[in-house]
Amino acid sequence: MMTKTKLYALAATLMCTTFCSLSASASAPQQKSQAPGYYRLMLGKFELTALSDGTSPLPIDQLLTNLTSDQTAADCTGTF
């Protein structure tokens, strides 16, 4: 015989699986355009979106190991 607790647990499980499976079938429309903070590109039929949440202060002269500090400074001065 089922107790009320088991019946409630079964009902909650059925409701959760039903609603969770319905929400997973939705898909977002492809944008195919750029916006600030997003970088989108197509890979076959799929649209890839890279998110940018800002920058991180990195010591660029230690990050670029194949350049001297002078070369790095000269490249950054000419670029920025």
C-alpha positions as CSV (number, residue, x, y, z in Angstrom):
1,M,0.0,0.0,0.0
2,M,1.3,3.5,-0.9
3,T,1.6,6.0,1.8
4,K,0.9,9.7,1.3
5,T,4.7,10.5,1.4
6,K,5.5,8.0,-1.3
7,L,2.5,9.2,-3.4
8,Y,3.7,12.8,-3.1
9,A,7.3,11.8,-4.0
10,L,6.1,9.9,-7.1
11,A,3.9,12.9,-8.2
12,A,6.8,15.3,-7.7
13,T,9.2,13.1,-9.6
14,L,6.7,12.8,-12.5
15,M,6.1,16.5,-12.6
16,C,9.8,17.4,-12.5
17,T,10.7,14.9,-15.3
18,T,7.8,16.1,-17.4
19,F,8.5,19.9,-17.1
20,C,12.3,19.5,-17.3
21,S,12.1,17.5,-20.5
22,L,9.8,20.1,-22.1
23,S,12.0,23.0,-21.3
24,A,15.1,21.2,-22.7
25,S,13.6,20.9,-26.2
26,A,13.5,24.7,-26.8
27,S,16.3,26.3,-28.9
28,A,17.4,29.9,-29.2
29,P,17.3,31.5,-32.6
30,Q,20.6,32.0,-34.3
31,Q,21.7,35.6,-34.3
32,K,24.4,35.6,-37.0
33,S,25.5,39.1,-35.9
34,Q,28.0,40.6,-33.5
35,A,27.3,42.5,-30.4
36,P,29.5,44.0,-27.7
37,G,30.7,41.3,-25.3
38,Y,29.8,38.4,-27.7
39,Y,31.8,36.8,-30.5
40,R,29.7,34.6,-32.8
41,L,30.8,32.4,-35.6
42,M,29.2,29.6,-37.6
43,L,30.6,26.1,-37.5
44,G,28.6,24.2,-40.1
45,K,25.0,24.4,-39.0
46,F,25.9,25.4,-35.4
47,E,26.4,28.9,-34.1
48,L,29.2,29.3,-31.6
49,T,29.0,32.2,-29.1
50,A,32.0,33.2,-27.0
51,L,31.2,35.5,-24.1
52,S,33.6,38.2,-22.8
53,D,33.1,39.3,-19.3
54,G,35.9,41.8,-19.2
55,T,39.6,41.7,-19.0
56,S,42.1,40.4,-16.5
57,P,45.3,42.3,-15.6
58,L,48.1,40.1,-16.9
59,P,51.8,41.0,-17.0
60,I,52.1,40.9,-20.8
61,D,55.9,40.8,-20.8
62,Q,55.7,37.5,-18.8
63,L,52.8,36.2,-20.9
64,L,54.6,36.5,-24.3
65,T,57.7,34.3,-23.6
66,N,59.2,34.5,-27.1
67,L,59.7,38.3,-27.0
68,T,61.9,40.5,-25.0
69,S,60.3,43.2,-22.9
70,D,61.5,45.9,-25.3
71,Q,59.9,44.1,-28.3
72,T,56.6,43.7,-26.4
73,A,56.5,47.4,-25.4
74,A,57.2,48.4,-29.0
75,D,54.5,46.2,-30.3
76,C,52.0,47.5,-27.8
77,T,52.9,51.1,-28.4
78,G,52.3,50.7,-32.1
79,T,49.0,48.8,-31.6
80,F,47.3,50.7,-28.8
